[in-house]
Amino acid sequence: MPELPEVETIRLGLRSHLEGRRLEDLEVFSARAVRRVSDLADLLSLAGRRIDEVARRGKFLWLVLDGAPRALVLHLGMSGQLLVHAEPPSDLPRHTAVVLHLDRGTVLFVDQRTFGHLDAVPLVPTPDGRPGGAGTTRPVMPATVAHIGRDPLDPSLDLPAVAGRMHRTTSAVKRVLLDQRYVSGIGNIYADETLWHARVHPERPAATLSVGELEGLVRTAGEVMAEAVRVGGTSFDALYVDTMGQAGYFARQLRAYGRTGQPCGRCGTLIERHVIGGRSSHLCPRCQRSMRVPSPITDN
């Protein structure tokens, strides 16, 4: 599933092609892609408006449209792709779910596993009065996004407040990183990478870390993900590509995730895979020590 760096890479690609363009029409090919739309007329009513901003919070993207009380929300799900074309292709790719026709060019929403969706969502004020997310200056966000926290790449993230909330829970720190109510956009890949860089065991209770250490952990997550954005995100297969159909290269820089049995880049100890909270976790048992370390899972 695309995580924050992959969605941010796509946002940056969309921004350069969409902002200032007019959304002329939406062509829907898959009812599942608009399954969350309560009234299709609300979605179609967005046609004819100028796209002012391409915004993101966590893994949610939305288009801010000139004068519209609703935003066009796009969620990629597990395999969604947003592909920009200067001209409408003569043959649509397989699994094309929705086509956004612009006054110049088109955007195809292609979704093989059909977990992604588009929706027309009312905009609501942000509780803190700050911009709704990355890429927007407006203190509003789609109502369906309001339940998730800001993410490590959001310039309006209140880091001390987030760390203070994290410090009040005894849940495993990896589980807290994955909980979108604290900080959004971090999935399994970048949680493992963040914890490796911070030398923190994923099962360590968040409350045993100081507020300062938790601030540093979230800051590290932002640094890791910013580097991933710089190289286009992480691609393990053809399902994740950017808006021009290109793969990302951060997989080459992974230090923990997916490296079971390979030497740690710091100390040479072999990376282990554990199941913690029902999720695979990759860690160095020497660099990321815990008072209680579970037995490793072998892939044999």
C-alpha positions as CSV (number, residue, x, y, z in Angstrom):
1,M,0.0,0.0,0.0
2,P,1.4,3.5,-0.8
3,E,2.5,5.3,2.3
4,L,3.0,9.0,2.9
5,P,6.1,9.4,0.7
6,E,4.5,7.7,-2.3
7,V,1.3,9.8,-1.9
8,E,3.4,13.0,-1.5
9,T,5.4,12.1,-4.6
10,I,2.1,11.8,-6.5
11,R,0.8,15.1,-5.0
12,L,3.9,16.9,-6.2
13,G,3.4,15.4,-9.7
14,L,-0.3,16.4,-9.8
15,R,0.4,19.9,-8.5
16,S,2.7,20.7,-11.4
17,H,0.1,19.5,-14.0
18,L,-3.2,20.4,-12.3
19,E,-3.0,23.6,-10.5
20,G,-4.6,26.4,-12.6
21,R,-6.2,23.9,-14.9
22,R,-10.0,23.5,-15.2
23,L,-11.7,20.3,-14.4
24,E,-14.0,19.9,-17.4
25,D,-15.5,16.5,-16.8
26,L,-15.4,13.3,-14.8
27,E,-15.9,10.0,-16.6
28,V,-16.6,7.1,-14.2
29,F,-16.0,3.5,-15.4
30,S,-16.1,1.7,-12.0
31,A,-19.0,2.0,-9.6
32,R,-16.7,0.7,-6.9
33,A,-14.4,3.7,-7.3
34,V,-17.2,6.1,-6.3
35,R,-18.9,3.8,-3.8
36,R,-18.5,6.4,-1.0
37,V,-20.3,9.1,-3.0
38,S,-23.7,9.6,-1.4
39,D,-25.0,11.5,-4.4
40,L,-23.2,11.2,-7.8
41,A,-24.6,14.6,-8.7
42,D,-22.3,16.1,-6.0
43,L,-19.3,14.6,-7.7
44,L,-20.3,15.7,-11.2
45,S,-21.1,19.2,-10.0
46,L,-17.4,19.8,-9.5
47,A,-16.9,19.8,-13.2
48,G,-16.3,23.2,-14.7
49,R,-14.2,24.6,-11.8
50,R,-10.6,25.6,-11.7
51,I,-8.2,23.5,-9.6
52,D,-6.6,25.9,-7.2
53,E,-4.6,23.5,-4.9
54,V,-3.6,19.9,-4.7
55,A,-3.5,19.1,-0.9
56,R,-2.6,16.1,1.3
57,R,-2.9,15.0,4.8
58,G,-1.5,11.6,5.6
59,K,-2.4,9.3,2.7
60,F,-5.4,11.4,1.6
61,L,-5.2,13.7,-1.4
62,W,-7.8,16.3,-2.3
63,L,-8.3,18.9,-5.0
64,V,-9.3,22.4,-3.8
65,L,-11.7,23.8,-6.5
66,D,-12.4,27.4,-7.1
67,G,-15.5,28.4,-5.1
68,A,-16.6,24.9,-4.4
69,P,-17.9,24.0,-0.9
70,R,-16.7,20.4,-1.5
71,A,-13.3,19.0,-2.3
72,L,-12.5,16.1,-4.7
73,V,-10.9,13.6,-2.4
74,L,-8.7,10.8,-3.8
75,H,-7.5,7.8,-1.8
76,L,-5.2,5.3,-3.6
77,G,-6.1,2.3,-1.4
78,M,-3.6,-0.5,-2.0
79,S,-2.9,-0.1,-5.7
80,G,-4.4,3.1,-7.0
81,Q,-2.4,5.1,-9.6
82,L,-3.0,8.7,-10.8
83,L,-1.5,9.0,-14.3
84,V,-1.2,12.3,-16.1
85,H,-1.5,12.4,-19.9
86,A,-1.0,15.5,-22.1
87,E,-3.7,14.0,-24.4
88,P,-6.3,11.4,-23.7
89,P,-4.9,8.0,-24.6
90,S,-6.5,6.1,-27.5
91,D,-6.8,3.0,-25.4
92,L,-7.4,3.3,-21.6
93,P,-5.2,1.1,-19.4
94,R,-6.8,-2.0,-17.9
95,H,-8.4,-1.2,-14.5
96,T,-9.1,2.5,-15.4
97,A,-11.7,3.5,-12.9
98,V,-12.2,7.2,-13.4
99,V,-10.9,9.8,-16.0
100,L,-10.5,13.4,-15.0
101,H,-10.8,15.5,-18.2
102,L,-9.0,18.9,-17.9
103,D,-9.0,21.9,-20.2
104,R,-5.6,20.6,-21.2
105,G,-4.7,17.0,-20.6
106,T,-6.3,14.2,-18.5
107,V,-5.7,12.3,-15.3
108,L,-6.5,8.6,-15.1
109,F,-7.3,6.9,-11.8
110,V,-6.2,3.3,-12.4
111,D,-6.9,0.8,-9.5
112,Q,-6.2,-2.9,-10.0
113,R,-7.3,-4.0,-6.5
114,T,-10.2,-1.6,-6.3
115,F,-9.7,-0.5,-2.7
116,G,-9.1,3.2,-3.7
117,H,-11.9,5.7,-4.2
118,L,-12.9,9.2,-5.2
119,D,-15.5,11.3,-3.3
120,A,-16.9,14.8,-3.2
121,V,-16.6,15.8,0.5
122,P,-17.7,19.0,2.3
123,L,-14.9,21.2,3.6
124,V,-14.8,21.9,7.3
125,P,-12.6,24.2,9.4
126,T,-9.4,22.8,10.9
127,P,-9.6,22.8,14.7
128,D,-6.3,24.7,15.1
129,G,-7.1,27.3,12.4
130,R,-4.0,26.3,10.5
131,P,-3.9,25.1,6.8
132,G,-5.6,21.7,6.3
133,G,-2.4,19.9,5.1
134,A,0.6,20.0,2.8
135,G,-0.1,21.9,-0.4
136,T,-2.9,24.2,0.9
137,T,-2.9,27.6,2.6
138,R,-6.6,27.3,3.5
139,P,-7.7,26.4,7.1
140,V,-10.2,23.8,5.9
141,M,-10.1,20.1,5.1
142,P,-12.5,17.5,3.9
143,A,-14.8,16.2,6.6
144,T,-13.7,12.6,6.0
145,V,-10.1,13.5,6.7
146,A,-10.8,15.4,10.0
147,H,-10.3,12.3,12.2
148,I,-6.7,11.8,11.3
149,G,-3.7,13.7,12.8
150,R,-1.2,15.8,10.9
151,D,1.7,14.0,9.4
152,P,5.5,14.4,9.9
153,L,5.9,16.4,6.6
154,D,3.1,18.8,7.5
155,P,4.6,22.2,8.5
156,S,1.7,22.8,10.8
157,L,2.4,19.7,12.9
158,D,2.5,20.6,16.6
159,L,5.3,18.2,17.5
160,P,5.4,18.8,21.3
161,A,1.7,18.2,21.6
162,V,1.8,15.0,19.5
163,A,4.7,13.7,21.5
164,G,2.9,14.5,24.8
165,R,-0.1,12.5,23.7
166,M,2.1,9.6,22.6
167,H,3.8,9.6,26.0
168,R,0.5,9.0,27.8
169,T,0.0,5.6,26.3
170,T,1.6,2.3,27.2
171,S,1.0,0.8,23.7
172,A,4.0,-0.4,21.8
173,V,5.7,2.5,20.1
174,K,5.3,1.0,16.6
175,R,1.6,0.6,17.2
176,V,1.4,4.2,18.2
177,L,3.4,5.3,15.1
178,L,0.9,3.4,12.9
179,D,-2.1,4.9,14.7
180,Q,-3.3,7.7,12.4
181,R,-4.9,9.6,15.3
182,Y,-1.5,10.5,16.7
183,V,0.4,11.2,13.5
184,S,-0.8,10.2,10.0
185,G,0.8,8.7,7.0
186,I,3.2,6.3,8.6
187,G,2.7,2.7,7.5
188,N,4.7,-0.5,8.1
189,I,7.6,0.3,5.9
190,Y,8.4,3.7,7.3
191,A,7.7,2.7,10.9
192,D,10.3,0.0,10.7
193,E,12.8,2.4,9.0
194,T,12.1,5.2,11.6
195,L,12.6,2.8,14.6
196,W,15.8,1.5,13.1
197,H,17.3,4.9,12.6
198,A,16.2,5.9,16.1
199,R,17.5,2.7,17.6
200,V,14.2,2.0,19.3
201,H,12.7,-1.5,19.6
202,P,9.2,-1.5,18.1
203,E,7.6,-3.3,21.1
204,R,8.8,-0.7,23.6
205,P,5.9,1.0,25.4
206,A,5.6,4.6,24.2
207,A,5.3,5.8,27.8
208,T,8.8,4.5,28.6
209,L,10.2,7.1,26.1
210,S,10.5,10.7,27.2
211,V,8.5,13.4,25.5
212,G,11.8,14.6,24.0
213,E,12.7,11.2,22.7
214,L,9.2,10.9,21.1
215,E,9.6,14.3,19.5
216,G,12.9,13.0,18.1
217,L,11.2,9.9,16.8
218,V,8.5,11.8,14.9
219,R,11.2,14.1,13.6
220,T,13.2,11.1,12.4
221,A,10.1,9.8,10.6
222,G,9.9,13.1,8.8
223,E,13.5,12.9,7.8
224,V,13.3,9.3,6.5
225,M,10.1,10.1,4.5
226,A,11.5,13.3,3.1
227,E,14.5,11.4,1.7
228,A,12.0,8.8,0.3
229,V,10.1,11.6,-1.5
230,R,13.4,12.9,-2.9
231,V,13.9,9.6,-4.7
232,G,10.3,9.1,-5.7
233,G,9.1,6.7,-2.9
234,T,9.3,3.0,-2.5
235,S,8.3,0.6,-5.4
236,F,8.4,-3.1,-4.8
237,D,6.3,-3.9,-8.0
238,A,4.5,-2.2,-10.8
239,L,1.5,-1.2,-8.6
240,Y,3.1,2.0,-7.3
241,V,4.4,4.5,-9.8
242,D,4.4,8.3,-9.9
243,T,2.1,10.4,-12.1
244,M,4.3,9.8,-15.1
245,G,4.4,6.0,-14.6
246,Q,7.9,6.0,-13.1
247,A,8.9,3.7,-10.2
248,G,10.5,5.1,-6.9
249,Y,14.0,4.1,-5.7
250,F,13.9,4.3,-1.9
251,A,13.8,0.4,-1.7
252,R,17.5,0.6,-2.4
253,Q,18.0,2.7,0.8
254,L,15.9,0.6,3.2
255,R,17.9,-0.4,6.3
256,A,15.4,-2.7,8.1
257,Y,12.2,-3.3,6.3
258,G,12.3,-6.5,4.1
259,R,16.0,-7.1,5.0
260,T,15.5,-10.3,7.2
261,G,18.8,-12.2,7.4
262,Q,20.9,-9.4,6.0
263,P,23.5,-7.6,8.1
264,C,22.6,-4.4,9.9
265,G,24.2,-1.4,8.3
266,R,25.4,-0.1,11.6
267,C,26.7,-3.1,13.6
268,G,26.6,-6.1,11.2
269,T,24.1,-8.1,13.3
270,L,21.5,-9.9,11.1
271,I,18.2,-8.2,10.7
272,E,15.3,-10.2,12.3
273,R,11.6,-10.3,11.5
274,H,9.1,-10.4,14.4
275,V,5.4,-10.4,14.5
276,I,4.2,-7.6,16.8
277,G,0.6,-6.7,17.1
278,G,-0.2,-8.9,14.1
279,R,2.2,-6.9,11.9
280,S,5.6,-7.9,10.6
281,S,8.4,-5.8,12.1
282,H,12.0,-5.8,10.9
283,L,14.7,-4.8,13.4
284,C,18.3,-5.2,14.5
285,P,18.3,-7.1,17.8
286,R,21.6,-5.4,18.9
287,C,20.8,-1.8,17.9
288,Q,17.2,-1.9,18.9
289,R,17.2,-3.7,22.3
290,S,14.2,-4.2,24.4
291,M,13.7,-5.5,27.9
292,R,11.6,-8.2,26.4
293,V,12.5,-9.4,23.0
294,P,10.2,-11.9,21.2
295,S,11.7,-14.9,19.3
296,P,12.4,-14.1,15.7
297,I,10.2,-15.5,12.9
298,T,12.1,-17.5,10.3
299,D,11.1,-17.6,6.7
300,N,12.1,-21.2,6.2
